[in-house]
Amino acid sequence: MNPVSRTLASLASVIGFFGGDSFHLRTLKADKSTAQEIRERLGPPAAEWPHGDGSVTWEYPRGPEGTRCWMLTLNDRGVLQKIEQALTEENFARIEKGWNAEQVRRLLGKPASDVKFPLKPEVVWDWRIDPVTPGNSAWFHVHFSLDGFVTGTSRREESPVK
């Protein structure tokens, strides 16, 4: 397959995948849709985050290439309460030095990748995010000490290679 065909095929699969998400998410209704309906439409969640009141948040990351991570909160009876996109500027700003990995994962969902830099020393988790400049690729990074605590955040945006 030539490079143009490969790019078009990749683009078509991404559009189809996210188009399916959009369709399924639009069919889910707060205070009506059940856990069973959600699983039928979206499949099993990548993680389940229980809350003290008996409710639970289900995580649906769309990485590593996607820029969405859907968090669906269900009440203690398994009925949908809300759908939120986790990869937002507001959530990025909430991350604080000293947080542990579970706190970050619970807020942003599964990272697209995590890389250990033993000489630095640190571990960096990445999420693909919407770029500021259309056509670019962008990532949000959370930096952890080797013992698993946030030391900072960063981001990068890259132009396509010409």
Secondary structure, DSSP 8 states (H G I E B T S, - for coil): --HHHHHHHHHHHHHHHHHHHHHHHHH--TTT-BHHHHHHHH-S-SEEEE-TTS-EEEEEE-TTT-S-EEEEEE-TTSBEEEEEES-SHHHHHH--TT-BHHHHHHHH-S-SEEEEETTTTEEEEEEEE--SSTT-EEEEEEEE-TTSBEEEEEEEEE----
